[in-house]
Amino acid sequence: MLATTRLLGLAALLAVAPLAAPAAAQTADPAGAPIQALDDGLLAIMKGGKAMGFAGRAAKIGPVVDRAFDIPLMTRLSIGSAWTTTAPADQAALVAAIRKLTIAQYAGNFDGWSGESFKIAPAVETRGSDKLVRTTLEPKTGSPTAIAYRLRQSGGQWKIIDVYYQNSVSQLATRRSDFASVLARGGAKALVAHLDQLSAKAAR
């Protein structure tokens, strides 16, 4: 199945959270650099396709994810207030599980290339202390898929903390809702198991 089509399946993991009115900033913003690196990494595994295999695609995109995303902060924001009462060992396990899931979803969904390309919007928007970089995944024929990234500085570098599908569906909001119900039923260990199940499903 084409990567463009399979990307649509990611919408099922997300929930609607409309973006606020933008405050436009000029391009050539350093916040665009990690998005360019991510786009380049995704194109590389798309072109590697089935020949590379899931494990090969995961191994290649893993370091890109580590550089582009602030996985620890994304995990904490996804857990919400329950994070402060979660044991340190469970916090570390949750961060590792979110990293594994992020890599698995990219490796599982971006598994073929049919002339698709990524385009980064020239304007980078400012949202308080964060930046929003808008992109599109453009197929050779057909309608493009809009993907926006919210970034925050960490250690002097811009890193992704949320992904918006079609400019309105927040991965962070969806995960927070999904995770809350699992945490309420079985705590952090149940959530780690849930995340591992999602990773295994993405690898099929």
Solvent accessible surface area in square Angstrom, and as a share of the most:
residue,aa,sasa,rsa
1,M,157,0.70
2,L,90,0.45
3,A,0,0.00
4,T,20,0.12
5,T,64,0.37
6,R,59,0.21
7,L,6,0.03
8,L,92,0.46
9,G,49,0.47
10,L,29,0.14
11,A,34,0.27
12,A,93,0.72
13,L,66,0.33
14,L,25,0.12
15,A,38,0.29
16,V,113,0.65
17,A,27,0.21
18,P,108,0.68
19,L,35,0.17
20,A,72,0.56
21,A,93,0.72
22,P,80,0.50
23,A,55,0.42
24,A,89,0.69
25,A,29,0.23
26,Q,148,0.66
27,T,63,0.37
28,A,102,0.79
29,D,24,0.12
30,P,90,0.56
31,A,0,0.00
32,G,14,0.13
33,A,65,0.51
34,P,18,0.11
35,I,0,0.00
36,Q,87,0.39
37,A,43,0.33
38,L,0,0.00
39,D,3,0.01
40,D,75,0.39
41,G,8,0.08
42,L,2,0.01
43,L,38,0.19
44,A,34,0.26
45,I,0,0.00
46,M,1,0.01
47,K,119,0.50
48,G,20,0.19
49,G,8,0.08
50,K,143,0.61
51,A,107,0.83
52,M,63,0.28
53,G,26,0.25
54,F,59,0.24
55,A,80,0.62
56,G,26,0.25
57,R,14,0.05
58,A,20,0.15
59,A,73,0.57
60,K,98,0.42
61,I,0,0.00
62,G,3,0.03
63,P,64,0.40
64,V,14,0.08
65,V,0,0.00
66,D,61,0.32
67,R,150,0.55
68,A,1,0.01
69,F,6,0.02
70,D,18,0.09
71,I,9,0.05
72,P,78,0.49
73,L,22,0.11
74,M,5,0.02
75,T,0,0.00
76,R,108,0.40
77,L,39,0.20
78,S,1,0.01
79,I,11,0.06
80,G,27,0.26
81,S,104,0.67
82,A,39,0.30
83,W,35,0.12
84,T,117,0.68
85,T,122,0.71
86,T,19,0.11
87,A,51,0.40
88,P,110,0.69
89,A,79,0.61
90,D,27,0.14
91,Q,40,0.18
92,A,64,0.49
93,A,39,0.30
94,L,1,0.00
95,V,34,0.19
96,A,60,0.47
97,A,5,0.04
98,I,1,0.01
99,R,97,0.35
100,K,104,0.44
101,L,3,0.02
102,T,7,0.04
103,I,15,0.08
104,A,7,0.05
105,Q,17,0.07
106,Y,23,0.09
107,A,0,0.00
108,G,4,0.04
109,N,20,0.10
110,F,2,0.01
111,D,2,0.01
112,G,17,0.16
113,W,116,0.41
114,S,47,0.30
115,G,25,0.24
116,E,4,0.02
117,S,51,0.33
118,F,29,0.12
119,K,121,0.51
120,I,47,0.24
121,A,31,0.24
122,P,92,0.58
123,A,42,0.33
124,V,4,0.03
125,E,14,0.06
126,T,48,0.28
127,R,25,0.09
128,G,71,0.68
129,S,88,0.57
130,D,4,0.02
131,K,32,0.14
132,L,0,0.00
133,V,0,0.00
134,R,51,0.19
135,T,4,0.03
136,T,37,0.21
137,L,0,0.00
138,E,57,0.26
139,P,27,0.17
140,K,162,0.68
141,T,118,0.69
142,G,68,0.65
143,S,91,0.59
144,P,73,0.46
145,T,6,0.03
146,A,17,0.14
147,I,11,0.06
148,A,0,0.00
149,Y,3,0.01
150,R,62,0.23
151,L,0,0.00
152,R,83,0.30
153,Q,101,0.45
154,S,43,0.28
155,G,85,0.82
156,G,65,0.63
157,Q,114,0.51
158,W,32,0.11
159,K,31,0.13
160,I,0,0.00
161,I,4,0.02
162,D,5,0.03
163,V,17,0.10
164,Y,14,0.05
165,Y,20,0.08
166,Q,81,0.36
167,N,52,0.27
168,S,35,0.23
169,V,20,0.11
170,S,5,0.03
171,Q,30,0.13
172,L,23,0.12
173,A,29,0.23
174,T,18,0.11
175,R,16,0.06
176,R,101,0.37
177,S,78,0.50
178,D,54,0.28
179,F,3,0.01
180,A,57,0.44
181,S,52,0.34
182,V,8,0.04
183,L,28,0.14
184,A,91,0.70
185,R,180,0.66
186,G,43,0.42
187,G,28,0.27
188,A,14,0.11
189,K,146,0.62
190,A,33,0.26
191,L,0,0.00
192,V,31,0.18
193,A,49,0.38
194,H,43,0.19
195,L,0,0.00
196,D,53,0.27
197,Q,123,0.55
198,L,41,0.21
199,S,3,0.02
200,A,54,0.42
201,K,133,0.57
202,A,20,0.16
203,A,40,0.31
204,R,214,0.78
